[in-house]
Structure formats: C-alpha cells, structure tokens
Amino acid sequence: MGMDIPAETIICDGCKAGKRMCSYCFMCRVRECAVSREVPTCAHCEEYACRLLEACPGFNAGGKENLEAIRASL
C-alpha cells in the first residue's frame, strides 16, 4: 500500500467495533468497504477474502487467522 506503518500501531477490533482504532483507520480502504457493505468484519462479507483484503498488510500479519476463526463461527 506504499505506507510505512509500524506493526505495533496497527490495532484493529473490526471495522465497525468502534473501540480501539489506529490512526490509519480514517484512510483504510478495507474499513471503507466494510462500512459501505454494512458488515461488522470482512469475515461476514460474502466476497471474503477479496483482493482488497489480501493486499492489506494486517491480513497477512495474523489477521487472516482471526477472520478465519470468525468466519468458521458464523
């Protein structure tokens, strides 16, 4: 995505959780997509896992396992 964001500053409880958010959230295309589709997380989206999500650094840094667990519980 061409941005230098330290891993320790990437805090995400889900796009609509409204709790902890990193400073990047206001520019996050994944969050923008989830909000527009009215899904709590990408795991709830019928197009999971899309190219937009796969390009997200957090998806490959542990986020995938979390989303897979959420999806399995749906």
SEZA-166621 format. One line per 4 residues: number of its first residue (from 1); for each residue x negated, z, y of N, C-alpha, C, CB. Coordinates in Angstrom, 2 decimals, m for minus. Glycine has a CB too. Example, Ala and Ser with C-alpha at 12.3 -4.5 7.8 and 13.67 -1.06 7.14 Angstrom:
2
1> m13.19:7.80:m5.69:m12.30:7.80:m4.50:m13.20:7.80:m3.30:m11.31:9.05:m4.47 | m12.85:7.08:m2.25:m13.67:7.14:m1.06:m12.90:7.87:0.03:m14.08:5.72:m0.60
# end
This chain:
74
1> m0.82:0.00:m1.19:0.00:0.00:0.00:m0.86:0.00:1.26:0.93:1.20:0.00 | m2.18:0.05:1.06:m3.07:m0.05:2.19:m3.17:1.17:3.07:m2.68:m1.18:2.99 | m2.81:2.34:2.53:m2.86:3.55:3.33:m3.78:4.57:2.67:m1.44:4.15:3.52 | m4.47:5.34:3.47:m5.33:6.39:2.97:m4.59:7.72:3.08:m6.68:6.43:3.76
5> m3.95:8.12:1.98:m3.16:9.34:1.96:m3.76:10.27:0.91:m1.65:9.05:1.67 | m4.28:11.43:1.30:m4.85:12.35:0.33:m3.80:12.81:m0.68:m5.47:13.56:1.04 | m4.17:12.85:m1.96:m3.23:13.21:m3.02:m2.56:14.55:m2.79:m3.94:13.22:m4.36 | m3.30:15.52:m2.26:m2.73:16.86:m2.06:m1.64:16.90:m1.00:m3.82:17.83:m1.69
9> m1.51:15.85:m0.20:m0.45:15.81:0.81:0.80:15.09:0.33:m0.97:15.14:2.07 | 0.74:14.54:m0.88:1.90:13.84:m1.43:2.76:14.86:m2.17:1.46:12.67:m2.38 | 3.78:15.32:m1.48:4.70:16.32:m2.03:6.07:15.67:m2.05:4.69:17.66:m1.18 | 6.66:15.52:m3.22:7.94:14.84:m3.30:8.86:15.54:m4.28:7.75:13.39:m3.70
13> 10.00:15.99:m3.80:11.03:16.60:m4.64:12.18:15.64:m4.89:11.54:17.88:m4.01 | 11.99:14.39:m4.57:13.06:13.41:m4.72:13.51:12.93:m3.36:14.24:13.99:m5.50 | 13.94:11.72:m3.32:14.25:11.08:m2.05:15.40:11.73:m1.29:14.57:9.66:m2.28 | 16.30:12.38:m1.98:17.44:12.97:m1.29:17.49:14.48:m1.42:18.73:12.38:m1.82
17> 16.42:15.08:m1.96:16.40:16.53:m2.17:16.46:17.28:m0.85:15.16:16.94:m2.95 | 15.77:16.74:0.17:15.81:17.36:1.49:15.03:18.66:1.58:17.22:17.61:1.88 | 14.22:18.94:0.59:13.43:20.17:0.62:12.04:19.84:1.11:13.37:20.85:m0.79 | 11.06:19.83:0.23:9.69:19.51:0.64:9.54:18.01:0.82:8.67:20.04:m0.40
21> 8.98:17.63:1.95:8.72:16.21:2.22:7.35:16.09:2.85:9.82:15.60:3.14 | 6.64:15.05:2.47:5.33:14.81:3.08:5.52:14.03:4.38:4.39:14.05:2.10 | 4.46:13.96:5.14:4.56:13.28:6.44:4.79:11.78:6.29:3.30:13.52:7.24 | 4.54:11.25:5.12:4.70:9.82:4.84:6.17:9.43:4.60:3.87:9.44:3.64
25> 7.04:10.37:4.29:8.42:10.07:3.87:9.17:9.15:4.83:9.19:11.34:3.72 | 8.96:9.32:6.12:9.70:8.50:7.08:9.33:7.02:6.99:9.45:9.00:8.48 | 8.20:6.69:6.33:7.77:5.30:6.19:7.88:4.81:4.75:6.34:5.13:6.67 | 8.35:5.65:3.85:8.33:5.35:2.42:9.42:4.34:2.04:8.51:6.64:1.60
29> 8.99:3.19:1.54:9.95:2.15:1.15:10.73:2.55:m0.10:9.22:0.82:0.90 | 10.12:3.35:m0.97:10.83:3.82:m2.17:11.96:4.75:m1.75:9.85:4.54:m3.15 | 11.68:5.66:m0.82:12.72:6.57:m0.33:13.83:5.78:0.37:12.12:7.61:0.64 | 13.45:4.83:1.19:14.43:3.99:1.90:15.36:3.30:0.89:13.71:2.93:2.78
33> 14.79:2.81:m0.20:15.57:2.14:m1.23:16.53:3.11:m1.91:14.64:1.50:m2.28 | 16.03:4.29:m2.30:16.87:5.28:m2.98:18.02:5.75:m2.09:16.03:6.48:m3.42 | 17.73:5.97:m0.83:18.77:6.39:0.11:19.81:5.29:0.27:18.16:6.75:1.48 | 19.37:4.04:0.38:20.33:2.94:0.56:21.18:2.72:m0.69:19.59:1.66:0.92
37> 20.61:3.02:m1.86:21.36:2.87:m3.12:22.16:4.12:m3.47:20.41:2.53:m4.26 | 21.97:5.16:m2.66:22.67:6.43:m2.85:22.40:7.05:m4.22:24.16:6.24:m2.66 | 21.12:7.06:m4.63:20.71:7.71:m5.87:19.81:8.89:m5.52:19.99:6.70:m6.83 | 19.92:10.00:m6.27:19.08:11.17:m5.97:17.59:10.92:m6.23:19.55:12.35:m6.79
41> 17.29:10.15:m7.26:15.91:9.79:m7.58:15.90:8.38:m8.16:15.26:10.81:m8.59 | 14.74:7.80:m8.27:14.62:6.47:m8.86:15.07:6.47:m10.32:13.18:5.96:m8.76 | 14.94:7.59:m10.99:15.36:7.68:m12.39:16.85:7.39:m12.54:15.04:9.06:m12.96 | 17.62:7.64:m11.50:19.06:7.42:m11.53:19.45:5.97:m11.21:19.73:8.34:m10.55
45> 18.49:5.17:m10.82:18.77:3.79:m10.42:18.86:2.87:m11.63:17.68:3.29:m9.45 | 19.82:1.96:m11.61:19.98:1.02:m12.73:18.84:0.01:m12.79:21.31:0.29:m12.61 | 18.06:m0.11:m11.73:16.92:m1.03:m11.74:15.58:m0.33:m11.99:16.85:m1.77:m10.43 | 15.62:0.92:m12.43:14.39:1.66:m12.76:13.68:0.98:m13.91:14.71:3.14:m13.13
49> 12.43:0.87:m13.89:11.38:1.01:m12.91:11.10:m0.37:m12.32:10.10:1.63:m13.55 | 11.36:m0.50:m11.08:11.21:m1.79:m10.39:9.78:m1.98:m9.88:12.20:m1.89:m9.22 | 9.50:m3.15:m9.37:8.17:m3.46:m8.84:7.81:m2.58:m7.65:8.09:m4.93:m8.43 | 8.79:m2.27:m6.82:8.54:m1.42:m5.65:8.04:m0.05:m6.11:9.82:m1.27:m4.80
53> 8.69:0.51:m7.09:8.29:1.82:m7.61:6.94:1.76:m8.30:9.35:2.35:m8.58 | 6.72:0.75:m9.10:5.45:0.62:m9.82:4.27:0.46:m8.87:5.51:m0.56:m10.77 | 4.50:m0.06:m7.68:3.44:m0.22:m6.69:3.15:1.07:m5.93:3.80:m1.33:m5.71 | 4.00:2.06:m6.09:3.86:3.33:m5.38:2.76:4.17:m6.02:5.20:4.10:m5.36
57> 1.78:4.66:m5.23:0.70:5.46:m5.80:1.18:6.69:m6.56:m0.24:5.89:m4.71 | 2.22:7.34:m6.09:2.74:8.54:m6.76:3.35:8.26:m8.11:3.75:9.19:m5.90 | 3.81:7.03:m8.31:4.43:6.67:m9.59:3.41:6.74:m10.71:5.05:5.27:m9.52 | 2.21:6.27:m10.45:1.18:6.26:m11.47:0.35:7.54:m11.49:0.27:5.08:m11.26
61> 0.56:8.43:m10.55:m0.20:9.68:m10.48:0.63:10.86:m10.97:m0.67:9.93:m9.05 | 1.39:10.67:m12.03:2.19:11.75:m12.58:3.67:11.61:m12.32:1.73:13.04:m12.05 | 4.03:10.83:m11.33:5.45:10.65:m11.01:6.22:9.97:m12.12:5.59:9.86:m9.75 | 5.57:9.07:m12.83:6.24:8.34:m13.90:6.74:9.30:m14.97:5.30:7.30:m14.51
65> 5.90:10.25:m15.37:6.31:11.22:m16.40:7.50:12.04:m15.94:5.14:12.14:m16.75 | 7.50:12.45:m14.68:8.62:13.23:m14.14:9.91:12.40:m14.15:8.31:13.71:m12.72 | 9.82:11.16:m13.69:11.01:10.30:m13.66:11.50:9.97:m15.06:10.70:9.02:m12.89 | 10.59:9.78:m16.00:10.99:9.51:m17.38:11.74:10.71:m17.96:9.75:9.19:m18.26
69> 11.29:11.92:m17.65:11.97:13.13:m18.14:13.37:13.24:m17.53:11.14:14.39:m17.80 | 13.49:12.95:m16.24:14.80:12.97:m15.59:15.71:11.93:m16.23:14.68:12.71:m14.07 | 15.19:10.74:m16.41:15.99:9.64:m16.98:16.45:9.98:m18.39:15.17:8.34:m16.99 | 15.60:10.60:m19.18:15.95:10.98:m20.56:17.06:12.03:m20.59:14.72:11.51:m21.29
73> 17.15:12.83:m19.53:18.17:13.88:m19.49:19.52:13.40:m18.96:17.68:15.02:m18.64 | 19.58:12.17:m18.48:20.84:11.64:m17.91:21.82:11.23:m19.00:20.56:10.45:m16.99
# end
